[in-house]
Each structure stands twice: as structure tokens, then as C-alpha cells.
Amino acid sequence: MSISPAHFAAIGAFSLWGLFPLFWKLFPEVSAWDLFGHRLIWSFATVMLILFYQKKVKNLKKIWGQRKVRYMLMLSALFISSNWLIYIYAISVGKVLEASMGYFLNPLINVLFGWVILKEDLRLTQWPAIILALLSIVLMAIQTELSHFPWMAIILSLTFALYGIIRKTTHVGPLEGLTFETCFIIGPVLIFWFFQNSSPVTIYEELPSWKLVLLSLSGLITCIPLILFAYSARRLKLQTIGFIQYLSPSLKFLCGLFILEESLSNEKFQAFVLIWIALCWYSIESFIFLKKQKKVVPISE
């Protein structure tokens, strides 16, 4: 099988997402909330510029005119903004490994939510992967104190899975949807930010010029993998995307363990092993199922 530009786009998207912890770690003097606020502001500016360039700004008005789509995107905005904030907070407090655990869990949570919420079929041979993932969470709960339980990993996987379900069932373009979400959430964030000790301007008074440039580029850095992902998702099979997506949590894990030198407790290591076994089972089962499907020859009428 030849590697197409779409494959490179998918690999690029998930690699960039996997290396994001190294970018946010460049700003240890900036709080997680301020980083989140700047990421939101600059993402909003970036997607609006792209929409203006593509002459699709009027699509936002169309989205607002569709009541169901409007409310669904408002809900998805809350999920993705919560995910962004908790993810940046996890990096700022030295819990990149925990964040990677959340994104390793995400594919399995997606399958479970698809079964529960979307009433999708869940094959009997997929259940061992789901049970192993749930078992890893239960073991963590039993073996660790409440304060050391990986709450951020669970919240990250749940918010991203719920975001994915909403975007899957809401028929709107990826760029228009992201723009609408940032438009909706940026107002409340700016109002809340106004009552904090810091502000967007305060950050620019404290950081050196090279960091200011990088922070201003956070919106572009956020949007590039989203655009690459949208390009690849339209051209690659879903199972191909499913395999490539493991790049992101894998790189996060490697960054946290070897570059940022975070400690890995025995309890978390055991949980990771169970999750990795579950993912291997899920991947192999999906591959075998798809191979069998291809061998089925439809009977002509």
C-alpha cells in the first residue's frame, strides 16, 4: 500500500498533538488559565482569518439559524474548551503521563459511548478490550488515594469522547464548527478573565519577545493539526485513522517519561499495561473483522 499525502497529513496531525506538551512547557511562568485564554483568543483569530479568506463567514449565520445545530455546538464548545483547559493544566503541573493515559483511553471510551449513546453495535469480541480498560480504572481507584487518582485522565477522555460524538452527529463543516465553538466560548472566557489578577495584556508585559511571538502563534499551532486531520479524515478509511491516532498519546507518554522526566508509579504503570493490552486487542480484533468483511461476497439478485 502506497503512502498518500493524506497519510502524511494524518501522521503530521497526530504527531503535532503528541508533541504539544513540549510547546506549553515553554511557558512555566504563565498560569494554565492564561495559556488557555491565549490559545482560545489566537485560535479564534486564526479560524476567522481562514473563514474570511475562504469567504465562508456567512456560514456562521446559517449555523446560528439552525436551532438544533446551534445548541449542539454550544455544548461541544463547553466540552472542547474544558478539554483544552484541563490538558494545559495537566502539563503545567507535571502530569503529562496522566494526560497521555486519558488519550490512550479515548478510543475505547469512544466505542463504549457509541454503544450506549448512539446505539451502535458492539461485537462480543470487542468486550474484552472495554473490560480491560474499565479494569485499569477500577484498579487505580482501589490502589491509590483519592487525591492521587488520575482524575484528569478520566475527564480528558470523557470530554473528548463526548465532543467527538456531538461533532459526529452534527452536520457542519470542521472549520465552521470550530469557529462557531470559539465564538460562543470566547465571550464568557474574556468576562471571567477580566475579574482575574492577570489579563491578556499583563502577559505581554511580563514575557520576553521570543515567547510573545510563540504565544501569538498558539492559535495557528492549534489549527494546523485540525486542518491536517480534516484533510486526512475525508480521504482515509476510519480504521486507518484509528491506528494512526495512537501516535498522539504515545508521543505524549514518551515526552512525559523521557524528556520532561516525570515519575511513573507502579499503580499507573499497571494501568498503562492493561490499557495497552486493551488497545492491542481492540486493534487486532478490528483488523480481523475488516479482513473477514472484505472476504464476504454479496449475492447478486
CORSUL-V16045 format. One record per backbone hydrogen bond with DSSP energy under -0.5 kcal/mol. NH is the residue of the N-H (numbers start at 1). CO is the residue of the C=O. E is the energy in kcal/mol with one decimal. If there is no record, write none. Layout:
NH & CO & E
NH & CO & E
//
This chain:
4 & 2 & -0.6
7 & 4 & -0.6
8 & 4 & -1.7
9 & 5 & -2.3
10 & 6 & -2.3
11 & 7 & -2.7
12 & 8 & -2.6
13 & 9 & -2.5
14 & 10 & -2.4
15 & 11 & -1.9
16 & 12 & -2.3
17 & 13 & -2.2
18 & 14 & -1.8
19 & 15 & -1.6
20 & 16 & -0.7
20 & 17 & -0.7
22 & 19 & -1.2
23 & 19 & -0.9
23 & 20 & -0.7
24 & 20 & -2.2
25 & 21 & -1.7
26 & 23 & -1.6
27 & 24 & -1.4
30 & 27 & -1.4
35 & 31 & -2.3
36 & 32 & -2.5
37 & 33 & -2.6
38 & 34 & -2.4
39 & 35 & -2.6
40 & 36 & -2.4
41 & 37 & -2.6
42 & 38 & -2.7
43 & 39 & -1.8
44 & 40 & -2.5
45 & 41 & -2.3
46 & 42 & -2.0
47 & 43 & -2.7
48 & 44 & -2.1
49 & 45 & -1.9
50 & 46 & -2.1
51 & 47 & -2.5
52 & 48 & -2.5
53 & 49 & -2.4
54 & 50 & -2.3
55 & 51 & -0.6
55 & 52 & -0.7
56 & 51 & -2.6
59 & 56 & -1.7
60 & 57 & -1.7
61 & 57 & -0.6
62 & 58 & -1.4
63 & 59 & -2.2
64 & 60 & -2.2
65 & 61 & -1.5
66 & 62 & -0.6
66 & 63 & -1.3
67 & 65 & -0.8
70 & 66 & -2.9
71 & 67 & -2.3
72 & 68 & -2.3
73 & 69 & -2.4
74 & 70 & -1.8
75 & 71 & -1.9
76 & 72 & -2.4
77 & 73 & -2.1
78 & 74 & -1.4
79 & 75 & -1.7
80 & 76 & -2.8
81 & 77 & -2.2
82 & 78 & -1.8
83 & 79 & -2.2
84 & 80 & -2.4
85 & 81 & -2.4
86 & 82 & -2.6
87 & 83 & -2.2
88 & 84 & -2.5
89 & 85 & -2.3
90 & 86 & -2.6
91 & 87 & -1.9
92 & 88 & -2.4
93 & 89 & -1.8
94 & 91 & -1.4
95 & 90 & -3.4
99 & 95 & -1.8
100 & 96 & -2.5
101 & 97 & -1.8
102 & 98 & -1.6
103 & 99 & -1.6
104 & 100 & -1.9
105 & 101 & -2.1
106 & 102 & -1.1
107 & 103 & -0.5
108 & 105 & -0.7
109 & 105 & -2.3
110 & 106 & -2.6
111 & 107 & -1.7
112 & 108 & -2.1
113 & 109 & -2.9
114 & 110 & -2.4
115 & 111 & -1.6
116 & 112 & -2.4
117 & 113 & -3.3
118 & 113 & -1.1
120 & 114 & -2.8
123 & 121 & -0.5
126 & 123 & -1.8
127 & 123 & -0.7
127 & 124 & -0.8
129 & 126 & -0.7
130 & 126 & -1.5
131 & 127 & -3.1
132 & 128 & -2.4
133 & 129 & -2.0
134 & 130 & -2.4
135 & 131 & -2.6
136 & 132 & -2.0
137 & 133 & -1.4
138 & 134 & -2.3
139 & 135 & -2.8
140 & 136 & -1.7
141 & 137 & -2.1
142 & 138 & -2.1
143 & 139 & -2.7
144 & 140 & -1.7
148 & 145 & -1.2
149 & 145 & -0.7
149 & 146 & -0.8
151 & 149 & -3.0
154 & 150 & -1.7
155 & 151 & -2.8
156 & 152 & -2.7
157 & 153 & -2.1
158 & 154 & -2.4
159 & 155 & -2.9
160 & 156 & -1.9
161 & 157 & -1.9
162 & 158 & -2.6
163 & 159 & -2.2
164 & 160 & -2.3
165 & 161 & -2.0
166 & 162 & -2.1
167 & 163 & -2.5
168 & 164 & -2.0
169 & 165 & -1.9
170 & 166 & -1.0
171 & 169 & -0.6
172 & 170 & -1.5
177 & 173 & -2.9
178 & 174 & -2.1
179 & 175 & -2.4
180 & 176 & -2.4
181 & 177 & -2.3
182 & 178 & -2.4
183 & 179 & -2.5
184 & 180 & -2.2
185 & 181 & -2.2
186 & 182 & -2.1
187 & 183 & -0.7
188 & 184 & -0.6
189 & 185 & -1.8
190 & 186 & -2.3
191 & 187 & -2.2
192 & 188 & -2.5
193 & 189 & -2.6
194 & 190 & -1.7
195 & 191 & -0.7
195 & 192 & -0.9
196 & 193 & -1.6
203 & 199 & -1.7
204 & 200 & -1.1
205 & 201 & -1.0
205 & 202 & -0.7
206 & 202 & -0.9
206 & 203 & -0.9
207 & 203 & -2.0
211 & 208 & -0.6
212 & 208 & -1.8
213 & 209 & -2.0
214 & 210 & -1.8
215 & 211 & -2.8
216 & 212 & -2.2
217 & 213 & -1.1
218 & 215 & -1.3
221 & 217 & -2.7
222 & 218 & -1.8
223 & 219 & -2.1
224 & 220 & -2.5
225 & 221 & -0.7
226 & 222 & -0.8
227 & 223 & -2.5
228 & 224 & -2.6
229 & 225 & -2.6
230 & 226 & -2.3
231 & 227 & -2.3
232 & 228 & -2.4
233 & 229 & -3.0
234 & 230 & -1.2
235 & 232 & -1.1
236 & 232 & -2.3
241 & 237 & -2.0
242 & 238 & -2.3
243 & 239 & -1.7
244 & 240 & -2.2
245 & 241 & -2.1
246 & 243 & -1.2
247 & 244 & -2.2
248 & 245 & -1.0
249 & 245 & -0.7
250 & 246 & -1.7
251 & 247 & -2.6
252 & 248 & -2.2
253 & 249 & -2.5
254 & 250 & -2.4
255 & 251 & -2.8
256 & 252 & -2.6
257 & 253 & -2.4
258 & 254 & -2.7
259 & 254 & -0.9
259 & 255 & -0.9
260 & 255 & -3.2
262 & 256 & -3.2
265 & 263 & -0.6
269 & 265 & -2.5
270 & 266 & -2.4
271 & 267 & -1.9
272 & 268 & -2.7
273 & 269 & -2.4
274 & 270 & -2.1
275 & 271 & -2.3
276 & 272 & -3.0
277 & 273 & -2.4
278 & 274 & -2.4
279 & 275 & -2.5
280 & 276 & -2.4
281 & 277 & -2.6
282 & 278 & -2.7
283 & 279 & -2.6
284 & 280 & -2.7
285 & 281 & -2.9
286 & 282 & -2.3
287 & 283 & -2.2
288 & 284 & -2.6
289 & 285 & -2.4
290 & 286 & -2.3
291 & 287 & -2.0
292 & 288 & -2.2
293 & 289 & -2.2
294 & 290 & -1.8
295 & 291 & -1.0
296 & 292 & -0.7
296 & 293 & -0.8
297 & 295 & -0.6
298 & 296 & -0.6
//
